[in-house]
C-alpha cells in the first residue's frame, strides 16, 4: 500500500499551505530520481468517511467464522476448537503497519474473537514495518502472524522458508470456496522447495479502478456515467465541447512524485492484455519496453498529453500534488469533472462534501472486451511463521468475514472474503466500491508494490515523471526502467 506516511505528510503539508494561503509546491525536477527508501504504493484508506450510527452498531455476524458450528461445517477445526474453549489462555504475537487510528480499529476488530475464544492476539504495529520485519526475520524473532502491506516483501521470506504455506493452517477447500481465484493467484509465490504455493491469505483491501465525479453538477449537466471505454472517450469529448476540462490529474508527491501514473499504467495493462502478461510484467519477465506495456501506456497517454483534457494542461500534471488534484472538481461550476484514484482519496475531498450528493464514483471501464472487467487493488496479505493450534485458529478466523467485519463497520477497509455481505459495511460508499470489486472478472494487486523497490518505487516513478514532463520520450523511459531491474 502506498503508505500511511505519504498520507500523513501530505495532510500536514496541506494544513501548512491552508494556513499560508499558498499553492501546491511544484514537484522535483523531472530528471531527479525519487528516493526509494521503501517500496511504496497508494496511500492506505485510513481516513474513511464516518459510518452512520446505525451501521456502526453491527449486528451479530452471520459469517461461518463467528461460531464453532459454522467453523466446523467448513473444516476450520482449529477455529472450532478455539470457540469450544480448547485454546483458552494461549497467545499469538502479530505485527503489521497499523498504528494510530488503524491500530485502534484493529484492536476493536479482534475483541470479539478474544472474548469468545480466550486467545490473546498481542499486536505490535510500526510505521517502520519493512525495516523491523527484516531485523526480526534475521534474528529469528519474527511474530507468529504478519500482516504484509506489500506482498512483494513477503515473497522473499516465503522463498527462504521463514513464512509457512497458508494451506498448512487453513484448508485449501475453504480458501477456494471463500475467495475468487484471482485472490488465490495473487498469494501464490515460489516456496522454499522451489514450487509455487499460497504464502498467505487476503484479509482486507482497498480499490483502485475508480473514477470520481461531482455528482450534483454532473447530473445537472446531463452527463451519463460511462460503462465502456468508448463511452468514456465520448464523455470527455463532450465535456471539452461544452468548454470545460474533463480530467483532474496530478502526480506530485515529493520524493515519490510519479506514483499515480503507475496506477494508471497498471489499470491499462489489465484492460489491454492478459492477466498472465500482467503477472509476467510484475516478475520482470515482460519488459517495460515490450509492445504490451507500451500499448497500455499509449492507451491513456493521449489523454494526459492533451492540454484540453487535463486541468491546467499537460504541464500541470507533474507540478500538481496528487492530493490537490481533485480539488477543482468541487468548485462551482467544476473546473474538471473526472478523477481516477483509489478510495483513499476521499480523505482529501472537502469536509463538507457529501458522498452520493456532491460526489460519486464509477468503475473505470474496460478497454478490450476480451479481458472482461478487471479490478486493481492494494491490500493486506496475512501470513504465519508458526504452526501452533492457536496460530492456526487466528489464521482461519481472518479468512472469514467475521475476522474483518468490525473493521468494515468502522470504515476504512473492504473485505475480499466471499462471505462478506453488503450489510457489514458501515460506510455506504465503501459498500458500493466493494460491489464493484465483487463484480470483477479479474483482480490484481498494485504492480509497483510487487516489483523490486529500485523499479516500483524508483525508476518507474522517475520515468513517468520524465515522460509526462517532456524531459524524455517514451521509448527512452521504458528502456531505462528495464535497465534498472536488479540482476538475479
N, C-alpha and C positions, 0 to 999 in steps of 0.2 A: 504494500500500500504506500502511495506517495505520502509521506509520513506526517504524523501529527506535528512534528517540529516545523515543517513548512507552513502548516495552517496557523500555528501559534505565532510564528514570526510575522506572517502576513497580517494577522489580526492586529498585533501590536503596532506594526508598521502603518496600518490603515488608521489606527487611532491617533497616531502622531500626525499623520497627514491631515486628518479631520481637524485637529486642534490648530494646525498651522495654516489650513486653508490652501495647501499646496496640491499640485497634480502628481500623478504617478511618476516615480523615478524611472528614467529610461533604463532598459536592460543593459548588461555589459556589452562592450564592443563585440560584434559578432564573431571575430576571429579569435577571441579569448575563450578557451575551452572551460566549461563549467567544472568546478571541483567535484570529484566523485568520491566523497568520503565514505558513503554507504549507498548501496543500490536503493533508489528512491522511486516510488510510484505516486499515483494521485493521492492527495491528502485523504485520510480516512474520514468517514462521515460521523465525526464525533460530536457535532453540534446540530443534531437534527431538530426539526420543529417540535414543539412540545406536544405530547399526546393530549387528547381530550380527557377530561376527568373520568368519563365513563369507561373509556378504553384503557386507562391506566390501571383500573381495578379489574385485572384479567380474571376470567372465570377459571374454575378448576380445569386443568389440562385434560384433553381427550386423547393426547398422544400415548402411544403404546409404552413410551418411556417413563410414564408417570406412575406406574404401579407394577407390582410383582407379577400380577396375572398378565398384564399386557406385555411386559418384557419376556416372560416365559413363552408366550404364544409365538414370539418371533425368534426364539432361540437365543435370546440375550440372557443367558444363565447367570453370568456374573452380576448383572443388574438386578435380576430377580432375587438372587441370594442377598444382595445388599438391602433391598426393600424388606426382605424377611428377617433382617437383623443379624445375619451371619457374619457381617464385616464391621459391626459396630465397634468404635474405638480405634479404627485404623486411620492412617493419614496418607495423603497423596500430595506431593510437592508439585508445584506448577509455576511456570514463568511465561512471560509474553510481553507485548508492548503496551498493555493497558496501564495507564497512570491517570491521576486526577479524576475527572468525571467518568472516564471509561472504567477505571478501577472500581469506582463506586457501583457502576452498573453491573460489573462482573460479580462483585460481592453480593449484590442483590439477587442476581440470576442463579447463584449456586446455593442460596439459603434453603430452598425447598428440598433440594437433594440432600443436603447435610442433615436437615432436621428429620427427614424420612428414613435415612439410612444409618446415621451415626458416624458416617465417614467425614473427616475434615479435609477440605481442599485448602492447602496452605499456598496461597498465591503471592508471588513477589514480582511485580511488574517494574519495567525500567524503560526510560527513553533511550538508553544506550544498549538496546537489546542485542544488536548484531555483535558488538564488541564483547558484551557479557557472556553471551552463549558460547562464543568462541573460546573464551577463557575457561568456562565451565567444562566444555567438551574436552579441552586439552588436559584439564586436571582430573577428569573422570568424576566430576561432581555435578553433572547436569541433573536437573529436576526430573521427576517421573514423567511429567507431561509437559509438552512445549507447544505454545501457540506461535506459529510462524506467520508473520505478516508478508514474508517474501519466500515463497516455496523454493525458489532457486537456491537459497541458502540451506534449506532442509536437504536438498539432494546431495550436497557434499557429505553430510554426516550419515545419510542413508547408505551411500555407497561405501562408507567406512564401517558400516555395521553398528554404528552408535545409536541409530534410530531403528525401531522394530517395524517390520511389515504390519500394517494395521490389521490384517486378517488373522494375526496371531491372537488378537484380543476381541475383534468384532467379526461375527460370521459374514463371510462373503455374500451369502444368500441374502442377508438383511441389507447390506450395502447396495446390492443390485436392486433390491426392492425399493429402498428409500431414497435413492439418488438417480438422477439421469446419468446415462453412460458417459456423457461429457465430463461430469464431475469426477467420475472414477478414472477416466483417462488422464485428467489433469493431475491426479495424485500419483499416477504411475511413474516410477523412476527406476533407474538401474540400481539394484541392490548390491550387497557385499559379495554375492555369488555370481555377479555379472548378469543376472537375469532380472527382467522387469517385474516389479511388484508395487502394490499400493503403499506409499510411505506414510499415509495418514488419512484423516477424514476431514471433510469440509464442514465447518461449524457455522460461520456467518460470512456474509459478503456484502459488497456494495456494487450497484450497477453503473455502467459507463456509457452504454449505447443509447444515449438520451439527448433529446433536443428540447430546450426550454423556450417558452414564448410568452409574451404578455397577453394573457387570455382575453381580458376585457377589451383591449384595443384591437386585438386580433379578430375577435368575433365581430366587433363593430365595423371593422374594415371589410367584412365579408369574406375573409380568407378561410380556407378549409385545411384541416390537418392532413398532410400528405401521407399516403400509405405505400407509395412506391418511389423509387429514385427519380423517375421521370416526373412524377407529380411534385417532388421536392424541387427539382430544377425549374419547373414551370412556376411554382410558387415564388421562388427567389426572383425570377424574371418579372413576375407581376409586381412584386414589391419595388423593383427598380423602375418599372414603367410608371408606377404611382409616384415616383420621385423620392423614394426612400431607399435605405440601405438594408439589405437582408440580414447580414451576419455580424454578430458581436464576437470578435476574436482577439485574444491576447495570449502571448506565450511567455511574458516576462515573469521571472520567479527568482531574481537574484542569481546566485551561483547555479541554480537549477533551471535557468531560462532555457526554454525549448521543450520541456517535457509535455505540455499539452499537445504539441504536434505529433509526438509519438503515439498518443492515444488515437488521434485521427488516422494515422497510418495503420494501426492495429485494427481499427474498425473496418477500414477499407480492405485490408488483407483478408478478413473474414468474409467480405462481401464480393471479392473479385477472384478468389482462388480457394482451393480446398482446405479443410481443417488440417489435413495431413501436411500440406505445404506450410501452413502456419506453424505447425509443430516443428518441422524441419528448420524453419527460419529461426525459431526460438533457440534451437540447438546449434545453430551455426552451419547447418548442413545445406541451407538455401541462402545464398549470399544476398546482401542488400542490393548488389548490382545486378541481380537476376531479373529477367523480364517480369516475373510475377510480382516482386516487391516494387519495382519501378512502376508497373502498371497501377498498383494500389495507390502509390503516392500521386501519380498523374491523374488519378480519379478525382482527388479533392484539390490538387494544386491549382487548377483553373479558377476555382472559387477564391482561394487565398491570394492568387496573383492578380486578381482583377480589382482595381480600385473602387469600382462601382458596387462590388459585392461585400466589401468589408468596411465597417465604420472606421473612419479616419484614413481609409486607403491601406494599401499593402504595407506602407512604411510604418503604420501604427501597430502592426501585429507584434513585432519584436519589442517595441517600447511600451506596450500596454501590459500592466500586471494582470495575470490570469484572474485574480480576484476582483479586479476592477472592470474586466471586460464586459460582464453582463449589466453593469450599472445603467448605461444609456437606454437599455431596454425598458427601464421603468420611468423614463421621462414622459411627459405628456405634451405632444404625442411622442411615441417611441422613436428613438434615433436609430435603433436597429431592432430586428424582430426575432432573430433565431440565435440560440447559443447552445452548442454541443458540449456537454460536460457531464461528469459523474454527479450522483445525487448529493455529494458533499457540498456542492456549490451553493445550495440554498442558505448555507451559513453566511454567505456574503451578499445575499439579497437584502433589500431594505427591510428593517424590522417590522415596518407597518404593512408590508406586502403580504397578502393573504393567498395561500395556495388554493387553487381551484377558482379563484376570483381574479386576482391581479396577475397570476401566472399559472402555467400548467406545463405539462411535459408530454412528449410523444416519442415513440420508438424511432430511432434513426433507420429509415427504410433500407432494405436490401438493394443491391445494385444488379446482381445477376441472379435470376430466379433459381438456378440450379443449386445455389448454395443456401437456399432456404432463408430462415430468419435467425441469423447468428446473434449472440449477445456477448459483449465484452464485460468482464468483471474483474474486481480485485477482492481479496478476502483473506480469511484465516484458515490455514491448514493446521490441524492439531495432530501431533504425533506422540508416541510413547517411547520411553527408553527402558522401561522395566515391565516385566510380565508377571505382576502380582495380582491377586484377585481384586483388590480394591482399585488398582490402576485400571484393570480390565473393566470394572464397573463404571468408572468415570468416563472412559472412552466410549462405552456402549451408551451411556446417558447422553453424551454430547452428539451422538449420531442420530438422536431423535429430536423431534420438535420440542419436547419438554426441556431439553438442555439449552435451548435458545429462546424459549417463549417469554421469559421475563424481560429479556433484552428487547425483544420485538415490541412488547407492550410499552416499554420505556421510550423507545425510539432510538434510531442511530444504527440499525442493523437490519439486514434481510436474511431470511433463512433458506438454505438450499435444500433442506430435507423435504421429501415428498409429503410427509405427514404434517407439515406446517399448513395451517388454514388461514384464509384471509382475516378471520375474526381475531387472530392472535396479534395483529398489528395495531398498535395504539395510535399511529400516525397515518391518516388516510392516504396521504401522498405516497408513503412507503408501501402501502398495500397495493397501490396502482403500479409502482415500479416492480414490485415482486411479481405481479401478474404478467408484466411484460417479459420478465426473465423466465417465468414458468412456461410461457408460450414459445420460447426459443427452441429452434431445432438443433442448435449447436451452441455450447458455452465454452469460452476460452478465457484463460487468465491473461492479465496485462503482460504482454511480451517483454517489455523493457524491465519488468520486475524479475523475469525469469532468466534474462541474459546476464552474462558477466558484467559486473559493475563498470568495467572500463568501457563497455559498449552502451548498455542500457541506461547508465547514469553518467555517461561521459561523452564519447564520440557521437552518439546518436543525438543527444541534446545539442551539441555544438554544430553538428552537421545540418540539422533542420534550421537552427538559428542562422547559420551562414547562408543556406539556400533561400529562405524566405526574406532575408535582409538584402539579398542580391550580392552578397560577398563571394559566392561560389555557385557554379552551375550544378545541376542535379547529378550528373554523371560523376563529377569530381567528388562530390559529397559522399555518394554511395561507395565509391572505391576507397575513400579514406576511412569510412566506418568499417568496411571489410578488413582493411589493413590493421585496424585496432583490435581485432578479435584475438584474445590470448591464444598463444600457441599451446598445443597439447603437450 
